Amino acid sequence: MTIATDYSPRAGWLVWLFRLQFAAALAVFTYLTLSPNPALSAAANDKVWHFVGNLLFFLSARLAWLRTGHWWFALIFVMLYGCAMEFGQNFVPQRSFDYSDMLANVSGVLVGALLSLIIQWCLVRWQQRAVAGVRAQP
């Protein structure tokens, strides 16, 4: 099950745009994770931020590697990176390592992976129907 990702030569910029947004997401994620005073307040549930942040971070990575079709690479990378950032918080003043944060990180990544696979399945079905509709026209 693959998405037709052969962009026209004129759309090569789209691949670089996806990779640029991932680089920006990586920078923001790293800053928010390792800064002593994170910009997001603790007033909201911290685990929700971990979950949503990692879900979005996975989707960002998935877009960056969309053309390769290796969604599992994004999965492994984001999981390892999220765990490394959580361990890294041990060395940052006013931050600490927490297993429940790591569980929220991994849960967000897994839900993001499931969501991306569902979206991929829907896009493949849409492409198949579009191709079948074109072939059926006289």
N, C-alpha and C positions, 0 to 999 in steps of 0.2 A: 504494500500500500504506500505509494509515493505520490507526492504532489508534483505536477509538472512545473518545474522551477527553471526551465530553460528560458531565462529572460532574454529579450532581444538585446543586441549589442548596445542599443541606445539606453537600455535600462540597467546597465552595469553599475550605474550610480546608486541604484536602489540597494544593492548588496553592500556597498560601502556605507550607505546611510544606516542600514541595520547594524553594521559593525561599529559605526560611530556612536549610535545610541547605546550600544552595549558598553562601549568604553566609558561613556558618561555615566551609565548606571553603575558600573564597577567603581568608578571614582566616588560617586555619591554613597553607595553602599559601604565602601571602605571608610569614608569619612564618618558616616553616622554610627558605624559599628565601633570604631576605635577612638572617637573623640571623647575627652573626659566629660564634657557637658553636651550630650547629644541635643540636637535642635528639637527633636520630638520630645514633648514633655512626658513625664511618667504619670500624668493625670489619667491618660487613657490606659487601657490594659496593655502592658508591655508585651505579652504573648501574642496579642493580635497584631502588633507592629511587626514582630518577628515573623509571624505566619504570612501576613500580606506582603511584607518586604521581600521575603524569599520566593513567594509565588511570583511576584512581578519580576524579580531578578532572574528566575528561571525562564519566564516567557521572553524576557529580553535576550537571554543567551540563546534561546531556541530560535529566535528571529535571526540572530547573528550567524548561526550555523544552519539556517534553513536550506540553503542551496546544497549542502553536503548530504543532507538526509540522515545524519548521525545524531538523532535526538538524544541518544543515550550518552553521547559525549557531553552535551550540555548538562544532563542530569548528574553525571559523575562530577564534573567540574564545579557546578554550583553547590552540590552537597559538601564536597571537600572544602571549598572556599568558605562556605557558611560555618562549618565546624572549626576551621582554622581561625576565622575571625572571632568566634566565641571563645576559643582558647586564648587568643590574643588579648581579650579583654582583661585577663588576669594581670597583665602588665601595665594596664592603664589606670591612673588614679581615678577614684570614684566609680570604677566599673569592676565587675567580677564575673567569673564563669558561673553558669547556671545550667544544669542538665535540662531543666524544663524549657529554657530558652532554646537549647539545641534541639529538643523534641519539636518545638514550634517551628524552628528553621527547617528541619527535615520534612515535617508535615506540609509546610508551605510548598516546598520543592516538589513533593510527590503529588500534591493536588494540582500544581502547575503543570506537571508532566501529564497527568490524566487529562486535564483541560486541553492541553495542546494536542494530545492524541485524538480527543473527541473532535476538536476543530479540524484537524487534519482529515479525519474520516469524513466529516461533513463536506469539506472542500473536494475531496476525491469523488464523492458521490455526485456533487454538483458538476464537476468536470465531466464525469461519465455521462450524466444526463444531457449536458450541453453538447457533447460530441455525438451522442445518439440522436439528439434532435436535429443536428446539422446533417447527419447521414440520412435521416428519414425524409428530408426535404427533397422534392424532385428537382 
